[in-house]
Amino acid sequence: MNLVARLLSLKSLENVDLIHTVRVTESAFNDLTTLGSEGIFYPATESSANAEYVILDLEFIRDHQLDFDKPAFTEWCRTHLSLSMAALQPLSYLFVIGTDER
């Protein structure tokens, strides 16, 4: 079963935008992974030598008190994503690609 099918099987598809993909710099990616571990998943896919991938379970991060620095994550999103916080709100998952490619 591929990764997307696995994710989609976890959620009802009614009126939900499940996945959005963003590319960030390697530095921004590394900063993201220091904000906590709950809600971050490292997919079992082949990664190129100069890219890393994570899936953020945004509902999990939003709805639970976890070892995730939510204020720092909000600031990280404002700094590194082209999406506004309002645009992130309906998303269940965010697929983040960190790369030093231009």
N, C-alpha and C positions, 0 to 999 in steps of 0.2 A: 504494500500500500504506500503510495507516495505521501510526502509530507503534507501537502495541501489537503488531500483527501482525509488524512488523519485529523488535521485540525478542524476541517469542516464537519467531521463526524461528531465533534464534541459539542457543537452548538446548533440550535435551530437556525435556519436561514431566513426566517421571517423578519423582514424589516431591520436586518442587522448587517452592517458593513463589517465583515469579520477581519479582513486582513488588508493592511496598507504597507507598502514597502518603501523604506527610505534609505538613502545612502548618506553616510557621515564620514568624516575624516577618521583616520586611525586613532588620533588623539582623542577625539570626541567619543569614539567607540570605547576606548580604554577607560575614559572617565565614567561612562555609563555603567560599566561593569563593576565600578567601585561603590556604586550607590546602594548595593544590596544584592541578594541572591534570590529571594523569593519572587516568583513571577517572571524570572528570566530562564529561558530554555535554550539549550545549545542543540540545534537540530542535527540529526544523524545524516548529514549530507556531505559530500566532498567539497572541501573548501580549497580555493586556490592558495598559493603560497603567500599572496599579498592581500588577502581579504579574509574577514571573519564575519560570521552571521550569528545573530541571536533572534529569538522570538520573545517579545514581551507580552505577557498576558495582562493587558491593561485593566481588565475587569478585576482580576486578582489584586493587582497593585492598588487600584482605586478603593476596593470594597473591604479589604482586610488590613488589620494592623500587623504588619510583618517587619522583617528586618530590612526594610527598604526605606531610604531617606526620601519621603515624598516631596517635601519642599525643595530639596536639591534636584529631584527628578523633574519637578515642574520648571525650575529654572533652566535645567539642561535642555528641556524641550523647547523653551522659549529661545534659547541661545542657538541651538543646533538644528532645529527642524523648521521647515517652511510651513508646517501646519500650525494653525492656532490651537489653543487649548479647546476652543469650541469644536474645531474640526476633529480633534482627537476623541472627544467625548463619546460619539457613537461607535467608536472602534473597539472591538474585542481584543484584537491582536495587532501588534506592530512588528513587522519583520525588518530588522535593522541590519544593514550591511555596512561594515566598517572597512575602509580600504584606503590605501595610499595611492591608488590609481587616480589619474587626472581625467 
